[in-house]
Amino acid sequence: MNKVKDFFLSALKRTYRTFIGLMKIILPVYTIVYVLSLTPLLKMFGDFLKPAMKFFGLPGESALALILGNFINLYAAIGVIPQLHLNTHQITTLSLMLLTSHSQLLETSVFIKLKTRAVFLLLLRIIIAILIGLIMARIPNL
Amino acid sequence: MIATNYLKGVLSLAGKTFIILFLVFILLEIVQRSGILTKAIKVIGKLIGFVGYKKESSAPLLAGILLGIIYGAGVIDDMIKEQNIDKKQVLLVSIFLAMCHAIIEDTGLFMMLGANFFWITIPRIFLAFLVTFICSKIFI
């Protein structure tokens, strides 16, 4: 019985610690994007990037998730995505692109620390993410 | 109205995130406590040879796949030093992990947002193997 209690307590502790860490990023990003969505700024940003995001079958605003996801981390992107009103196919495309290329500042520095070809890996991830987006936009709806 | 919408959005996102993380860590606790890990390292060691990996690369690879690059960095670095893993193997491990890591947590979080489970797992793992294989033939 103690083992079961210990098991759940350990999982709960790790959940709590990670949850707090995630919320410190997700909440401010969610709030800022929510405020921006009340102003014309988000739409202006979206209109500006619409021609580029069209290639991935995504609305212009979703570029914000890609930018924040790559420069900050996935949790920043998670603060944006629920506010983009995407369909399943679009969420899946955006997720695959982000899962392939994200947190580039932090993760590239880990690769530098491992003394491996960090710049090659950085470019590889960005190129593969773009290719995945192009392919996903061309397959029939999920 | 604006405030209620905001609060609803925040609470739903926070609630879902907590539930997903709890499920993720239950799964990770099971994996880490059950001794599956040592068996998995052996099995993976035998399976990954065809994409250019040596046996000793399976432990850092599995650490990155489960924990991710940032949380796994310390463990991965230690394993590489302890087992004297050579530069080519470190690059091959890094290529796979660059494309695919923290597979339980990240997959859970993006499923929560509404992504399709099959599409954000299987093609990603397949692509990571494919790119590793190509790189092991061309670049090194």
Interface residues (C-beta under 8 A of the other chain):
Chain A: F7 F8 S10 A11 L12 R14 T15 T18 F19 L22 M23 I26 L27 Y30 T31 Y34 L38 L74 I78 G79 I81 P82 Q83 L86 T88 I91 T92 L94 S95 L96 L98 L99 T100 S103 L106 E107 V110 F111 K113 L114 K115 T116 R117 F120 L121 L124 R125 I128 I132 M136 L142
Chain B: I2 Y6 G9 V10 L13 A14 T17 F18 L21 F22 V24 F25 I26 L28 E29 R33 I69 I70 A73 I76 D77 I80 K87 V90 L91 S94 I95 A98 M99 C100 E105 D106 T107 L109 F110 L113 G114 A115 N116 W119 I120 P123 R124 L127 V131 F139
